[in-house]
Amino acid sequence: MRPYYDHAGITIYHGDCRDILPHLPKVDLVLTDPPYDAETHNGALLNNPISFQPLRDIDEIVSLFLGVCDGWVCVFCSLEMLGHYRDCAGECWVRGGIWDRIVNMPQMSGDRPAQGGEGIAILHNRGRKQWNGGGKAAIYRHMVERNHKWHPTQKPLKLFTELVTDFSHGGTILDPFMGSGTTLVAAKNLGRKAIGIEIEEKYCEIAAQRLSQEVIDL
């Protein structure tokens, strides 16, 4: 496989993660945000076919993620999907975390509460678990990204920085649904090696440009 970008311990591959993951070495942490919401995914908004059908493929991607990772796997999902990840992961399921977005879109209908955040499915491969968060809860409170937004579902850099700090032990970090590369930027800023995979080339280019900046991208 030929990398799209490879510099200073950060590597990007352009392609479908299901084709690339079986060829990668083991990593320390998988941290990723797959497209899981038809209302926010770019392809769905344009009524175009999307490249990843979340409910149909969760079993497959959980198996692929656990197959390439020796430690933690953290996957963003809707709160409703946490149970599905738990069922697919079996004994590798650890916890359901939450990203509290602090300021959320109001429920305009007024007939029910607004959605308060997003889920984080937290899995761990067989073996002893160790994380750096001490006794704190897996609730991550960060504002929605409003500035420097290159991707329709881009998460805040500070959120990914906290997750990398909590779940990584200095090894390589993998993001199989890289988007505009926020996971890789967080890894770079913390001195970690990282691998990103993205099926849309325009986001590979955006991620490469972000990583080429010497100034920390906050």
N, C-alpha and C positions, 0 to 999 in steps of 0.2 A: 504494500500500500504506500502510495506517495502522499505525504502530508500537504495540506493546503498552506499551512504555516507551521514553522518549527524554529523557535528561538528561545534561548535562555530557560530551557526546561518546560516551555509551554508549547503544546502541539495541537493543531486543528486538523481534522479530517472532514472533507466535504463528501457527504453521502448518507445513506440510510444506516442508522446505528445497528439495525438488525443484521446487516451485512458485515459491519466493521467490528462489532464487539467480540465475536469469536476469535479474532486474530490479535487481540490486545493482550498484553501482560496483565497480571493481577495488580489491582490498585488498592489503596488504603480506604478510600471513601468514594461512593457514588452520590453526587448531589445534583439533582436535576428537576426541571419543571416541564414535563411533557404537556402537549396540548390536550386539555381534558374538558373544556367547556365550549360547547358549540356557539355560545353567545359571544365569546371573546376571541375565539380562534380566527385568525385573519382569513383563512380559506372559507370558513363558514359564513363570515360576514359578507363575502363577495359571492356567496352561493357557488363556490368552486369546490371540486373534490379536495378533501384534505388527505394528507399522506399518512395519517395515523388515526385509527379508530380506537379511542381509549378503552371503552368497555370490552370490546372484543379482544383486545390485545394485552390486557393487564397480566394475564397468566404468563404470556410469552415474555414480556419485558421484565417481570419479576424474576423469572428463571434466568434470563440473560444477565440482569444486574447482579444477582447473587453469584452467578457463575464467574464473573470477572472481578469480584470484590472479596477481599479477605476480611473486611471489617464492616463499617456502617454503610447503610443505604438509606438516603433521605429523599423522598419523592413528593413534590407538591401535588395536591389533588383537591377536589372539592371535599367539603366536610362529609357529604353523603357517600363518597367513594372510599372512605377510610375502612369501612367494614369489608369491602370487596378486596382491598389490599390485604387485610388481616386474613381473610379466607384463603387467598392465593399464597401468602407467605408461610402459612402453617407455623411451625416452631421457630421460624426466623422472624416472626412478628415480635416487636418490642413495645411500641407505643404509638399512639396518635398524637402528633403535635399540632399546634395552631399558629398560624401567622395572623395576629391581630393587626388589622390595617389602620386602627385608631380612628381615622376619618373615613367612613364608608359611604357609598352611594345610597341615598335615601330610597325607601320603598315607596314609589310614587303612588301606588294604588291605595296605600293607607290601610289595607286590610290584613297586614301581617308584619312582623318585624323584618327589618332589613338584614341582609346577610352580614355577619360580623367579622368574617375573615375567611381564610382558606386552610385546608388541612395539610399536614405533612406526615406522610406514612414513614415511620421509622422502623427499619429492619436491621438485623445483624446476622451475618453468617455464623455458622456453628463455631463455638469457641468462646473463650472468655471475653466478656464485654468490658470496655473501658472508655470513659468519655471525660471531657475536661470541664463539664458544666457543674460539677459538684452536686448539690441537692436541689438545684433550681428546677422549676417546672419547664416543660417544653412548650412554652408560650413566648413567641417572639413578637415584640411590639415595635413596628416600624411603619412610618407613613408610606403610602403608595408613591412610587416614582413619578414625579411630575416634570423634573428637569432632566436634560440629557437623555431623552427617551428615544431609543433607536428601534424598539420592537413593541408590537401592540400589547404584549403581556409581560413586559419587562418588570422584574422585581427589583427592589432597592438594593444597592451595593452593600449598604450597612447590614441588611438582613443576611445576605450571603456571607459577609465577613464574620458575623457572629456564628453562623452555622459551621463554617470552616473551622473557626477557632474551637468550637465545642466538640466537633466530631472527628477532626483530623489529628493524627499523631505524627505529622511530618512527612508522611509518604505521599504518593501520587493521588491526585483528585481527578475524578472522571465526571464529565457532564455529557451524557449521550444526546440530550436535546438542548444544545448550547445556546440557541438563539443568538443574541448580540454579544454573548461572551461574558456576562456579569460574573459567573462562577470563576472563570479564568482570571478576570481582573482581580477578584478577591484573593485568589490563590497567589497571583503574582505579588500583590501588595504584602502578603504575609510570608513571602519567601518559599512557597510550596511549588512543586511541579504539578502540572495539570494537563489533561487531555480533554478536548472538546470535539463533539461530532455534531454537524448541522447539515440538514438535507437541502436547505436553500442557500445557494452560493452568495447571494447578496448579504446575508447575515454573516457568513464566513469572512467576507471582506470587511464588514463593519467591525467584527470582533478583532480582526488582525490590526485594523487601524487603531482601535482602542488600546490594544496591547503594545503597540509601537510607541505610545505616548509615555514619556518618562515621568510626567507629573502624575501623581496619584489621582485616579478618576473618581472623585467623590460627587 
